[in-house]
Amino acid sequence: MTWNKIVWSQFGAAIDMLENAIRDCPDDLWQARLYQDPTLPEFAEFWNIASHVIFWLDFYLGEGEATFKPPEPFTLVELDPAGKMPDRVYTKDELLTYLAYGRNKCKTKLESMSDEMLTTTKTPWRDMSVAEMMLYSLRHVQEHGAQLSLFLGQKIGWQSTWVGKAKNKDLDA
C-alpha cells in the first residue's frame, strides 16, 4: 500500500466524520455559538466553524494564495487578517457541497503525486513538504470535526459514528 493510499484512507475518514457532524446539525443549532463567552465574535457559531475548516482544507490543497479561488458562493474573506466574517450565513447544503469539493480535491491531489513529490515539494505558504502539509490539514479537519461533534453531543446527545477509513478507501475507487 502506498503512502498516498494510507493518507487518503485516514484523511478521507476525517472528512467523512466532519460531514456527519455538519449533516446532522439540527437547524436550531446551525447558528448557535459553541462557546458562551460573549467576547468571542460570531466565528464561534457552528456554521462558521464548519465554513472555516472547509475553506482551509481547500486552500491547503491548492498551489498558493496567488492562484487560489474558492467556488461560489464562498469568498476569500477567511484570509482577511482583521478577522472579517462572510457577508451571510452559509447553508448546510452549501457547506456540504463545498466539503464534497474539498474531499475530491484531496483525493485527486493524492492520486497525482508520487511519493518523491510528496516528500520533496515544498508548499508555497509554509516551510513544509506537501506530505507534511497534508498531515497538517488532516489534523485541522479532525480537530474541528471533533469540536463540532462534541458540541452536538453536549446539546442534543448526538454521538458521532466512528469512521475507520474513507468511504472510498482506495484511491482508484
N, C-alpha and C positions, 0 to 999 in steps of 0.2 A: 504494500500500500504506500503510495507516495505521500510526501509531506502535504501537498495540496489537498488530497482527498481526506487526510486526517483533520486538517484545519477546517475544511468545509463541513465535515461531519459535526464538529463542535460549534463552529460559527453559525452554521445554519440552525442548529438546535437553540442557540441563544436567541436568534432572530425569531424562531418559532415560539419561544416562550414569551418574548415581548409581544408578538402578535396576539397570543392568547389573552394577555392582560388587557391590551387595547380593545380587542373584540368583545371581551366580557365585561368591560366597564359599563355600569348602568348609566343611562342618560343623566340622572340626577347627580352623578359624581364626576361627570366629564369636566366641569369647571370648578370642581372642589379643590381647595388648597390642601396639599399634602402636609403642610406644616401650619400650625396655628399662630406662628409668630407674625404679628401684623407689620413688622418692619421688612419682611421679605416681600419682594414685588410679585406681580402676577405670575412670573415664571414658575412659581411653586404650584401652579394648578396642574391637574392630571394631564389635560390635553397638551399643555405647553412642554411638559417634561417629555411626553411621547414625541412631540414635534422636534424638540431639541436633539434627542438621541437619533432619530431617523435622519435629520439634516446632517449630523456629524458622521453617521455611517456613510451616507452618500459622499460627503466631502472627503473623508479619509480614503475612500476608494478611488478618488479622482487623481488627476495629474497635476494639481496645484490650483491656487486661488485665481490665477490669471485666466484660466480656461473654464473654471467651474461655474455651472449654472444649474440650479435645481429645476425640476419640472414644475410647470404651472400647477397650482396657484402659489407655490412656495417662492420665497424671495431670499435675498442674501442678508436679511436683517440679523440673522444669527451671528454674522461676522462683525456686526457693529460693536466697537469697544465700549460704547456707552450703555450697552445692555438693552437696546430698544426691543420692543415687543412687535410681533406681527400685527398687521393692520386689523386683523379679525381672528376669531377663534376658528381653527380648522376643524372640520367634521371628522368623525370616526372613519367614514368611508374614504375621505381624502388621505388621512394618515395611513390607513391600511393599504391603499393603492401605492402611496409613496414607499411604504415599507416593502411591499412586493417588488417595487422597482429596485430598491436597495439590495434586497435579497438576490435578485437576478444579477445585479451589477457585481456583487461579491462573488457569486458562483462563476460568472463569466471571467472575472479577473483571475481567480484561482485556476480556472481551466487554461487560461492563456499563458501562464507564467511557468517557466522552467524552475527547477529547484535552485539553479545557479542565479537566475534573475531575482528570485525572491530574497536571496541572502546577500547579493552584491549591489543591487539597485537601491539607491537612497531616495527617500521621499523628499519632495521639494519644501516642505514646511517644518519638518523636524529632522534632527540628525539621527535617523533610524533607517534600517533596511526596510524594504517592503514587507518582509516576513514579520519583523518586529512591529511595524505599523498595523499589520493585520491582527496581531495578537492584542495590541493596544486597543484597537477599535472593538474587537470581540469583548474585551473586558468592560468597555464603556457600555456596550449594548447590554451585557449581562448585569452590570451594576444598576442601570435604570430600569431594566425589566424586573429585577428583584424589588426595587424600590416601589414600582407601581403595583406589583403583586402583593407586597406587604401591606400597602395602603388598602387595597381591595379586601385583603384578609381581615384587617382591623375594622373596616367599615361594614362589610356585608358577610364576613365569614368565608369569603371566596378562597379556594385552595387551587394554586397553580398545579396543572398537570405536568409532571416531570417529563421533559423531552430528552432522551438519552442521545439521540442522533438526529440530524437534519431530516425533514420529511423526505427529501430526495437525497439520500445519503451518498449516492455515487455521483461524482461529477459528470459522468456520462449519461445520467438519467434525465 
